[in-house]
Amino acid sequence: MEPERFKIKSTIILAMFSLFLLAGEMQAGWLQARPGLPYYNVDREITIEGQIEDIRFEQRYEKRASFLILQVKDKSSGEIYEVETAPAWFFQVDFHQGEKVRLVGSLVEVNGGQKKLIMAREMRLQNQTIILRDRRGFPAWSGGQGRQRKRG
């Protein structure tokens, strides 16, 4: 009787361990960069200060959410960057054309470098800092619309 009980426990433990490994593999596949979609690269992080030139909402990531997209003119170089911020529901502050902003984010070159996109990690405007991603680039909004927002 004892060997049979040991066999059942071993089988259950092995099955649970296999499911744990399978779940990890599935999650790792989900987190990997998908071809054609930009991803946050901490090695390409830049900081710019400038002015908001344009504000729009755009469906991103297989139309899962309407993102707030800014056009920001860098005050030191005069270059205009498209800035991907976060889903529109994430914000509790209004943005205005002509407003000054400081951004930290990952620079992504799209269309063979013809277009420069910044995936924002942190924004400073209206005397407050808005954290959009953690230091590794994981989105602060990934928990969904009810998730707590981080403010600085």
MIZA-620839 format. One record per residue (C-alpha): residue in three letters; x, y, z; residue number from 0. Coordinates in steps of 0.02 Angstrom, whole numbers. Last residue first. Layout:
BEGIN
[r "ala",[X,Y,Z],NUM];
...
This chain:
BEGIN
[r "gly",[299,3052,-437],151];
[r "arg",[141,2963,-489],150];
[r "lys",[109,2777,-510],149];
[r "arg",[-63,2724,-572],148];
[r "gln",[-159,2587,-481],147];
[r "arg",[-232,2452,-595],146];
[r "gly",[-417,2459,-641],145];
[r "gln",[-386,2482,-826],144];
[r "gly",[-277,2329,-844],143];
[r "gly",[-129,2254,-754],142];
[r "ser",[-14,2299,-899],141];
[r "trp",[-35,2486,-865],140];
[r "ala",[136,2508,-784],139];
[r "pro",[215,2437,-942],138];
[r "phe",[376,2335,-927],137];
[r "gly",[526,2436,-989],136];
[r "arg",[660,2369,-872],135];
[r "arg",[660,2531,-770],134];
[r "asp",[471,2518,-747],133];
[r "arg",[352,2589,-876],132];
[r "leu",[232,2736,-885],131];
[r "ile",[290,2834,-732],130];
[r "ile",[212,3008,-734],129];
[r "thr",[315,3145,-654],128];
[r "gln",[228,3303,-599],127];
[r "asn",[261,3489,-613],126];
[r "gln",[143,3511,-762],125];
[r "leu",[254,3393,-862],124];
[r "arg",[381,3256,-829],123];
[r "met",[359,3095,-926],122];
[r "glu",[436,2924,-890],121];
[r "arg",[452,2763,-989],120];
[r "ala",[408,2833,-1161],119];
[r "met",[425,2726,-1316],118];
[r "ile",[513,2852,-1426],117];
[r "leu",[487,2836,-1613],116];
[r "lys",[602,2899,-1748],115];
[r "lys",[542,2884,-1928],114];
[r "gln",[650,2858,-2082],113];
[r "gly",[763,2738,-1987],112];
[r "gly",[724,2586,-2094],111];
[r "asn",[536,2607,-2078],110];
[r "val",[542,2629,-1889],109];
[r "glu",[690,2676,-1779],108];
[r "val",[655,2646,-1596],107];
[r "leu",[723,2757,-1458],106];
[r "ser",[679,2696,-1284],105];
[r "gly",[613,2823,-1162],104];
[r "val",[640,2967,-1042],103];
[r "leu",[537,3121,-1079],102];
[r "arg",[534,3302,-1021],101];
[r "val",[383,3404,-1074],100];
[r "lys",[339,3586,-1111],99];
[r "glu",[161,3621,-1169],98];
[r "gly",[135,3692,-1344],97];
[r "gln",[-12,3576,-1380],96];
[r "his",[-97,3528,-1219],95];
[r "phe",[-103,3369,-1117],94];
[r "asp",[-238,3332,-989],93];
[r "val",[-201,3233,-831],92];
[r "gln",[-276,3074,-760],91];
[r "phe",[-194,2961,-887],90];
[r "phe",[-206,2771,-903],89];
[r "trp",[-370,2774,-1002],88];
[r "ala",[-276,2839,-1156],87];
[r "pro",[-167,2684,-1167],86];
[r "ala",[15,2728,-1141],85];
[r "thr",[150,2846,-1208],84];
[r "glu",[210,2821,-1386],83];
[r "val",[312,2974,-1433],82];
[r "glu",[337,3027,-1614],81];
[r "tyr",[494,3131,-1619],80];
[r "ile",[528,3299,-1699],79];
[r "glu",[708,3358,-1711],78];
[r "gly",[747,3537,-1659],77];
[r "ser",[912,3474,-1587],76];
[r "ser",[912,3556,-1415],75];
[r "lys",[726,3592,-1391],74];
[r "asp",[669,3420,-1449],73];
[r "lys",[502,3439,-1539],72];
[r "val",[373,3316,-1473],71];
[r "gln",[235,3233,-1574],70];
[r "leu",[128,3142,-1448],69];
[r "ile",[32,2978,-1460],68];
[r "leu",[-97,2930,-1328],67];
[r "phe",[-138,2748,-1359],66];
[r "ser",[-307,2672,-1404],65];
[r "ala",[-298,2492,-1349],64];
[r "arg",[-296,2313,-1414],63];
[r "lys",[-292,2365,-1596],62];
[r "glu",[-161,2232,-1640],61];
[r "tyr",[-35,2325,-1536],60];
[r "arg",[-87,2505,-1565],59];
[r "gln",[-246,2604,-1605],58];
[r "glu",[-202,2788,-1614],57];
[r "phe",[-249,2940,-1513],56];
[r "arg",[-177,3109,-1558],55];
[r "ile",[-78,3255,-1489],54];
[r "asp",[34,3373,-1588],53];
[r "glu",[181,3491,-1560],52];
[r "ile",[216,3452,-1377],51];
[r "gln",[373,3548,-1328],50];
[r "gly",[545,3490,-1283],49];
[r "glu",[659,3400,-1165],48];
[r "ile",[736,3235,-1217],47];
[r "thr",[807,3086,-1125],46];
[r "ile",[868,2930,-1214],45];
[r "glu",[858,2741,-1187],44];
[r "arg",[928,2629,-1323],43];
[r "asp",[1006,2501,-1204],42];
[r "val",[842,2490,-1110],41];
[r "asn",[757,2418,-1266],40];
[r "tyr",[567,2431,-1261],39];
[r "tyr",[489,2336,-1406],38];
[r "pro",[428,2387,-1577],37];
[r "leu",[316,2267,-1672],36];
[r "gly",[371,2202,-1842],35];
[r "pro",[428,2032,-1779],34];
[r "arg",[366,1998,-1603],33];
[r "ala",[481,2035,-1458],32];
[r "gln",[476,1898,-1328],31];
[r "leu",[356,1921,-1182],30];
[r "trp",[223,1804,-1252],29];
[r "gly",[349,1666,-1286],28];
[r "ala",[415,1682,-1108],27];
[r "gln",[236,1668,-1042],26];
[r "met",[205,1507,-1139],25];
[r "glu",[370,1434,-1082],24];
[r "gly",[332,1477,-901],23];
[r "ala",[160,1398,-912],22];
[r "leu",[237,1239,-984],21];
[r "leu",[365,1232,-844],20];
[r "phe",[231,1250,-709],19];
[r "leu",[122,1120,-796],18];
[r "ser",[268,998,-797],17];
[r "phe",[302,1030,-611],16];
[r "met",[119,998,-571],15];
[r "ala",[121,835,-669],14];
[r "leu",[282,776,-585],13];
[r "ile",[212,816,-413],12];
[r "ile",[51,721,-452],11];
[r "thr",[146,571,-520],10];
[r "ser",[262,566,-369],9];
[r "lys",[114,575,-250],8];
[r "ile",[27,431,-342],7];
[r "lys",[185,322,-341],6];
[r "phe",[216,355,-155],5];
[r "arg",[37,301,-116],4];
[r "glu",[62,140,-217],3];
[r "pro",[227,104,-129],2];
[r "glu",[141,122,42],1];
[r "met",[0,0,0],0];
